[in-house]
């Protein structure tokens, strides 16, 4: 035989708990409510750096598929009619870069990114230029370690230069 459910003792315990847990004065509420002088969370805080401009947060070059790289490229604000360099595919499926490097027409290869994308770049014999994606249609090209270089009409020094994709010819 089933026993009837006794709700009275449970309801009494809930009422006692609710009364005991309620704040006694406005002091308790003042400690739990945000101060009127403090700004709400998210306001008056320094915004994070723009990931397209900060080399430390640029997307890794491993995210650069061949289809992204296979273009003519010009410096940001430049003329696509006179692109600074072009990346094409060779018969073996590798990517090659054709450019004027330090005033001479040169052909190099695109070194694929390893883990983290930190070692991707353009390799022209002894000259290596690092590359990283920059925005949705940009490619940041860094100068050789400890020096500078001319790529097309652009001098690469410091953080390098940003190039943008040219539309297909």
N, C-alpha and C positions, 0 to 999 in steps of 0.2 A: 504494500500500500504506500502510496506517495504522500509525503508530508506537504502541507501547504507552505508556500513561500512567505517568509516573515519579512516584510518590507520595513516595518517600523524601526527595528534596531539599526538597519543600514542607513535609513533616512536621517535618523538622529545623529549618527556618526558624521555624515556629510555636513549637516548643519553646524555641528560643533567645529569641524575642520574649517569650514568657510568663515566662521566668526573668528577663529584663532588666526587665520592667515590674512585677514583684512588688515590694512594699515590702521594704526591708532591715530595718527595725526598727519598733518601736511608735511612734517619733516621727512617721513619715509618717502613720500612721493617726490619731494624735492631732490632726494638723493638719486632716484631712479629716472627722473625726467631730465632731458638735456637742458643745459644752461641757456638762458636767453642771450648771453653775450658771446657764446661760442657759435661759429658758423656751422650750418648743417654739414654732414659728411658730403664730400665731393665738391664743396665750394671753396674758393680761395686756395686751391692747391695748384702747384705747378703742373702744367700738362706734360705728358710723356713726350720724349723727343719724336720728331717725325721719322718713322722708320725708313722712308725713302731717302732721307738726307744723312742719317747716322750710319756710317760704315759698319759699326758694331752690330746693328740690328737689321741690316739689309738681308733680304731673303738669300739663303745659300745658293750657290751656283749650281748645286746638284738639281735645283728646280728649273734649270734651263734646258728644256728639251731641244733636240736638233731643230725642230720646226721654228722655235723661237729664235735661234741663232742664225739660221739660214736666210740672211738678208744683207742688203747694203746698209751701212750705218754712217750717220753724220753727227757731228757735235750738236748738242742741244742748241737750237736756234740757227743751225747751219742749213746749207742748201743740199738737198738730196740729189740735185743734178750733178754735183761734184762731191760724192760721198767720200768720207775719210778712209773707209775700209769696207771690204766685203767678205762674208763668210760663205763658202760653198762646200759642196760635198765632192770628195774624190771617188774614183772607181771602186776603191776598197771599202767605202762607207765612212771613211774618216772625214773630219771637218778641217778645211784649210782656210787660212785667213790671208787675204791679199791686201797689201797696204804699202804706202810710202812710209818707211821707217827711217827716221833721221835723214830724210831727203832722198832715199834710194828705194826704188820699187823692190819689194821683198814678198816672198811667200813663206808662210810659217804654218804651223798646225795648232789646232785647239786642243789643249791638254784637258782631259776630262777631270771633273771634280772627284776627289776621294771623299771619305766620310766627313760630313760637315761642310763640304764645298770650299775648304780653305785653300786648296792647291790647284784650282782651275786657273787657266790662263792661256795666253798666246805665247807660243815659243818660236822665236826666229833665231836659229843657231844659238848663239850665246846670250841673246837678249830674251828675257822672260818678262811678260807683263801680266799682272794679276787681273782677273775679271770677276765681277759680281753683278747680279741682277739689280736694277735700280728702277723701281716703279713698275708700271705695267708694260712699258715699251722701251725701257732704258737699259743700258749696259754701262756700268762703271768700269773704266780701265785704269789701273794703277801703274805708276812708273816702275822701272826695274828697281830692285832693292838697292838703296844707297845712291840713287842717281835720278836722272830725268831722261826723257826721250821725246821725240816728235813722232806722233802717229797721225798721218795725214797732215792737216794744217794745225793740229792741236799739240801744244807742249804739255807733256805729262810730268807733273811734279807734285809733291805733297800728297794729297788724296787722289790725284789723277783728274780725269775728266769724265763727264757723262755723255754718252752717245745715244741717239734714238734710232729706231728702225725706220728705214725708208720704205715707202710702198713699193711693191713689185714693179719693175720697169715694163 
